[in-house]
Structure formats: structure tokens, C-alpha cells
Amino acid sequence: MKRFDFKIHTFLLLLIVVKSSSLFAQESTLSLSQDAKFEKILNEKRRINSSILSNDNYKIQIFNGDNENAKKTLNQFKKDFTNFDSTIIFSTPTYKVLIGNFKTRIEAERNLIEIKKTYKTALLIRPFK
């Protein structure tokens, strides 16, 4: 009789576990809505970033490192030199602060000499072709 009770209890326990698992199951429906303006701005940013590094113009890199220091360096550069274009580019795994959009190497080297007086680690970036 004891053996029979054990089988019944085991069967009932198994039945309860199987049935209860279906009680706690959740349906996985996810609805994500995103503003169309966000996607438009993101695509524009991607286009601008790719054009910054893919054109034939020379650039000067004054910083290579983490995001916070890149922002500080860029802000300080904008205070020191107001006549240059400057931007931060993320190039995995670091952030780079790039200066200028020089058409010729001579023009870039002249400006590099001026910038190196303040930013000792500045270097000339050759165009990517």
C-alpha cells in the first residue's frame, strides 16, 4: 500500500508541476515605436561621420582616448583656436579629436606647427583613399 501511495504522490506532484508551469508562462509581444525624426537625425550623423574620414582633405588629430577627456580637449581647443573646424570621432575603442579640413598637405603642416605649440601630441592624418 505504501508503494502505491508513493506512485500516486509522485504522479500528482509531476502533474502539478507541469500544469503550474503553463500558468506562469508569459506571452512575448513587444511593440517598439520610434520617432521618425530620430532615425532621420541618426542617418544624417552617420553620413557626416563617414564623409569626415573618407574625403581627400587632411586633418590634425590632437587627442586619442576616452570620451570625457575628448570632450574636454575639444572644448579647450575651441577656446584656444576659434578659426578651425573641430570634431570628435569614435573609432573603436577610442575617441579622436580631429581638427581642420585642409585641402593640401602644406596647408595642414603649417597649421600643425601652430597647433603643436599648445597640443604637443598633435599629428597629421593623411586622407583615406
Secondary structure, DSSP 8 states (H G I E B T S, - for coil): -HHHHHHHHHHHHHHHHHHHHHHS-----------HHHHHHHHHHHHHHHHHHHSS-EEEEEEEE-HHHHHHHHHHHHHH-TTS-EEEEEETTEEEEEEEEESSHHHHHHHHHHHHTT-TT-EEE----
